[in-house]
Amino acid sequence: MTRGNQREKDRERAQSRNPKGGKGKDDGLTPEQRRERDAKALQEKTAKKAAQAAGGESSGAPVFCLNWLIVRLKLES
């Protein structure tokens, strides 16, 4: 059961889809820097949701979920 050059062609096609040739997304940040960046983004999102909740536009459940995520991120670091 040989597949000929099908594997090679598939690898070439996969590389053409991802020009970097690397795996995953590399933004040049350490895990700690990435964690801080994400926590800051979540805090901004929470503040935005809190402002909407104060205006009566949404229920408050999403704000609670975001706060929980922020606390969890802080505990992991």
C-alpha positions, 0 to 999 in steps of 0.5 A: 500500500504505497501512496507515491508522492501524495504525502510530499504534495500534501506537505507542499500544499500545507506549507503554501497555506502557511508561508511562515512554515512554523507551527502556531501563532508566534507573536514574539511574546513570552507566556508571562507577557501574553498572559498580561496582555490578555488580562488587560484585554479582558479588563477592558472588555469587562469595563465596557460590559459594566458600562453597558450594564449600568446603562441597562442594556444587558443582564450582568451575567457576561460581566460576571464570567469575564471577572471570573476569567480575570481572577483565574488568570491572575491566580495562574500567574 
